[in-house]
């Protein structure tokens, strides 16, 4: 990692798209669905699935909904994708670790997902099922497990609420083929709209802005996708410009905080004056009573 790039990366949300946590995505989504149901067993609860309009969907309906939405797809072709939505600790604090608010954000993510294809799609055109998970678990790849400090499958410390979404590769009407993994770019705007395109970096930034807009979140410069992109992959000049911008941002914040303290100082001064006046009146009243 380049100098200065690690300042607040843990404060950034992560929205990533993969094939499946259980391996392939060319067959049934049953194995993935069962895998995502395991936390219910560990926690002794029944967290149901959700889509764009419902919160009461069972795992069997998830399997049927995705597995039957595969018209004209070959056996070797992808049938679904997994979207992982992991807000940062600061973002989770901002929404009060409320699973309903995380669901609301997931639905905003799917609006951005649909629009990002540039095919005139809306969230209603996307068939997906999501599930809230409350923990992250240690795996054999974690250093703590390798060192014998933690056991595989043990829940990690802290707040790790996140959402997992199984998304069909076909539109909800089982008609159009859409893939967030395509790198296709049309030769012109009309060609791109016809065949589709999915800018994954643009999608990440859109999701960040959706969170800020939905929950009125005032994001620090170092939490932004642009900051991370520049500090990780930018040129030396771009990183220098970003550092200057960060210092300017911090200076403005400090000034605003200082100005915010001024009314408090005035209030304290006025209160002190009121107390002094009250004490003087009490003294006069005491003297008059003594006379």
C-alpha positions in Angstrom: 0.0 0.0 0.0 1.3 3.4 -0.9 2.2 6.0 1.8 -0.9 7.6 3.4 -3.3 5.2 1.8 -4.2 3.4 5.0 -5.6 6.3 7.0 -9.3 5.4 7.0 -9.8 2.5 4.7 -11.7 0.6 7.5 -14.2 3.4 7.6 -15.3 2.7 4.0 -18.2 0.6 3.0 -17.5 -2.4 0.8 -20.0 -3.5 -1.9 -18.5 -6.3 -4.0 -19.8 -8.7 -6.5 -18.6 -12.3 -6.7 -19.7 -15.6 -8.2 -20.6 -17.3 -4.9 -19.1 -17.9 -1.5 -19.6 -21.6 -2.0 -17.7 -21.8 -5.4 -19.4 -21.9 -8.7 -22.6 -20.2 -9.9 -23.4 -22.2 -13.0 -25.9 -24.5 -11.3 -28.5 -24.2 -8.6 -28.3 -21.6 -5.9 -29.4 -24.1 -3.4 -25.9 -24.7 -1.9 -25.3 -21.0 -1.5 -28.8 -20.4 0.0 -28.2 -23.2 2.6 -24.7 -21.8 3.4 -26.3 -18.4 4.1 -28.9 -20.1 6.3 -26.2 -21.4 8.7 -26.1 -18.3 10.9 -29.7 -18.9 11.7 -28.6 -22.2 13.2 -25.7 -20.7 15.1 -27.8 -17.9 16.6 -30.9 -20.0 17.1 -33.0 -17.5 15.2 -34.9 -17.4 11.9 -33.8 -14.4 9.8 -36.0 -14.4 6.8 -35.0 -13.2 3.3 -36.1 -9.9 1.6 -36.4 -8.5 -1.9 -37.4 -5.1 -3.1 -40.8 -5.2 -1.5 -41.0 -8.0 1.0 -39.3 -9.0 4.2 -40.9 -12.5 4.8 -39.3 -14.8 2.2 -38.2 -18.3 3.1 -35.1 -20.1 1.7 -37.2 -22.5 -0.5 -38.7 -19.6 -2.3 -35.2 -18.1 -2.8 -34.0 -21.4 -4.4 -37.1 -21.6 -6.6 -37.1 -18.0 -7.6 -33.5 -18.0 -8.8 -33.3 -21.5 -10.2 -36.3 -21.1 -12.4 -35.2 -17.7 -13.8 -32.6 -19.2 -16.2 -34.4 -19.3 -19.6 -32.0 -20.0 -22.5 -28.9 -20.1 -20.3 -26.5 -22.9 -21.0 -25.4 -25.3 -18.3 -21.9 -23.8 -18.2 -23.1 -20.2 -18.0 -23.5 -18.2 -14.8 -27.0 -18.3 -13.3 -26.6 -15.8 -10.4 -24.2 -13.6 -8.6 -23.6 -12.7 -5.0 -23.5 -9.1 -3.8 -22.0 -8.5 -0.4 -22.9 -5.2 1.3 -20.6 -4.5 4.3 -21.0 -1.0 5.8 -18.1 0.3 7.8 -18.1 0.5 11.6 -18.8 4.2 11.4 -21.6 3.7 9.0 -23.2 1.0 11.2 -23.0 3.3 14.1 -24.6 6.0 12.1 -27.7 3.8 11.3 -27.7 2.5 14.9 -26.9 -1.1 13.8 -30.5 -1.3 12.6 -31.1 -4.2 10.3 -34.2 -2.5 8.8 -32.0 0.4 7.8 -29.5 -1.9 6.2 -32.3 -3.5 4.2 -33.3 0.0 3.1 -29.7 0.6 2.0 -29.6 -2.8 0.2 -32.7 -1.7 -1.8 -31.0 1.5 -2.7 -28.0 -0.5 -3.9 -30.2 -2.5 -6.2 -31.6 0.7 -7.7 -28.0 1.7 -8.5 -27.3 -1.8 -9.7 -30.2 -1.6 -12.2 -29.3 1.8 -13.5 -25.6 1.0 -13.8 -26.3 -1.3 -16.7 -27.4 1.7 -18.8 -30.2 -0.4 -20.3 -33.1 1.6 -19.0 -33.6 -0.9 -16.2 -35.2 -0.2 -12.8 -34.9 -2.1 -9.5 -38.2 -3.8 -10.4 -36.5 -5.5 -13.3 -34.0 -7.2 -11.0 -34.7 -10.5 -9.4 -32.8 -10.9 -6.1 -33.1 -12.1 -2.6 -31.2 -10.7 0.3 -30.4 -11.8 3.9 -29.0 -9.9 6.8 -26.1 -11.5 8.7 -24.9 -10.2 12.0 -21.4 -11.7 12.4 -18.2 -12.5 10.5 -16.5 -15.8 11.3 -12.9 -16.8 11.5 -11.7 -19.0 8.6 -8.6 -21.1 8.1 -7.1 -18.2 6.2 -7.2 -15.8 9.2 -3.8 -15.2 11.0 -5.5 -15.7 14.4 -6.6 -19.2 13.4 -3.2 -20.1 11.9 -1.5 -18.9 15.2 -4.0 -20.9 17.3 -5.5 -17.8 18.9 -8.9 -18.4 17.5 -10.9 -21.4 16.2 -12.3 -21.7 12.7 -16.0 -20.8 12.7 -15.7 -18.6 15.8 -17.5 -15.2 15.6 -15.2 -12.2 15.2 -15.3 -9.5 17.8 -17.2 -6.2 17.1 -20.1 -5.2 14.9 -20.1 -7.0 11.6 -23.7 -6.7 10.3 -23.9 -7.0 6.6 -26.2 -8.1 3.8 -25.8 -10.9 1.3 -27.8 -10.7 -1.9 -28.3 -13.5 -4.5 -29.0 -11.8 -7.8 -30.3 -13.6 -10.9 -28.4 -13.2 -14.1 -31.7 -12.8 -16.0 -34.1 -9.9 -15.5 -37.2 -10.5 -13.3 -39.3 -11.4 -16.4 -36.8 -14.1 -17.3 -36.2 -12.2 -20.6 -33.0 -10.2 -20.8 -29.5 -11.3 -19.9 -27.6 -9.0 -17.6 -24.2 -9.5 -16.1 -22.3 -7.3 -13.7 -19.1 -9.1 -14.7 -19.2 -7.9 -18.3 -16.3 -5.7 -19.5 -18.1 -5.0 -22.7 -18.1 -1.5 -24.0 -20.1 -0.5 -27.1 -18.5 1.4 -29.9 -20.9 4.3 -29.3 -23.6 5.3 -26.9 -26.4 3.6 -28.8 -24.4 0.4 -29.2 -23.5 0.4 -25.4 -27.2 0.9 -24.5 -28.3 -2.0 -26.7 -25.7 -4.6 -25.4 -25.2 -3.2 -21.9 -22.2 -2.3 -19.8 -21.5 -2.4 -16.1 -18.9 -0.1 -14.6 -18.0 -1.8 -11.3 -15.9 1.1 -10.0 -18.8 3.5 -10.9 -21.2 1.1 -9.1 -19.1 1.3 -5.9 -19.1 5.1 -5.9 -22.8 5.2 -6.7 -23.5 2.9 -3.7 -21.4 5.2 -1.4 -23.4 8.2 -2.5 -26.7 6.3 -2.0 -25.8 5.6 1.6 -24.9 9.3 2.2 -28.1 10.4 0.5 -30.4 7.9 2.2 -29.1 8.5 5.8 -27.8 12.1 5.6 -24.4 10.8 6.3 -21.6 13.5 6.2 -18.7 11.5 4.9 -15.1 12.5 5.7 -12.9 13.0 2.7 -10.7 10.0 3.8 -13.8 7.8 3.8 -14.6 8.4 0.1 -14.1 6.0 -2.8 -12.3 8.7 -4.7 -9.8 9.1 -1.8 -9.1 5.4 -1.7 -8.8 5.1 -5.4 -6.3 7.9 -5.6 -4.2 6.9 -2.6 -4.0 3.3 -3.8 -3.6 3.7 -7.6 -3.0 7.4 -8.3 0.1 9.0 -9.5 2.5 10.8 -7.1 1.0 14.1 -8.2 -2.6 12.9 -7.7 -1.8 11.6 -4.2 -0.1 14.9 -3.3 -3.1 16.8 -4.5 -5.4 14.6 -2.4 -3.2 15.1 0.7 -3.4 18.8 0.2 -7.2 18.5 -0.2 -7.4 16.4 3.0 -5.4 19.0 5.0 -7.7 21.7 3.7 -10.7 19.6 4.6 -9.4 19.1 8.2 -8.7 22.8 8.6 -12.2 23.6 7.6 -13.6 21.1 10.0 -11.5 22.5 12.8 -12.7 26.0 12.0 -16.3 24.9 11.9 -16.0 23.0 15.2 -14.4 26.1 16.7 -17.2 28.3 15.5 -19.7 25.8 16.9 -18.1 26.2 20.3 -18.6 30.0 20.3 -22.4 29.9 21.1 -21.5 27.6 24.0 -19.0 30.1 25.4 -21.5 32.9 25.1 -24.1 30.8 26.9 -21.6 30.1 29.7 -20.7 33.8 30.0 -24.4 34.8 30.1 -25.1 32.1 32.7 -22.2 33.4 34.8 -23.5 36.9 34.6 -27.0 35.8 35.6 -25.5 34.0 38.6 -23.5 37.0 39.6 -26.7 39.2 39.3 -28.6 36.7 41.3 -26.0 36.7 44.1 -25.9 40.4 44.2 -29.7 40.5 44.5 -29.6 37.9 47.3 -27.1 40.0 49.2 -29.2 43.1 48.9 -32.2 41.2 49.9 -30.4 39.8 52.9 -29.1 43.3 53.9 -32.6 44.8 53.6 -34.0 42.0 55.8 -31.3 42.5 58.3 -32.2 46.2 58.6 
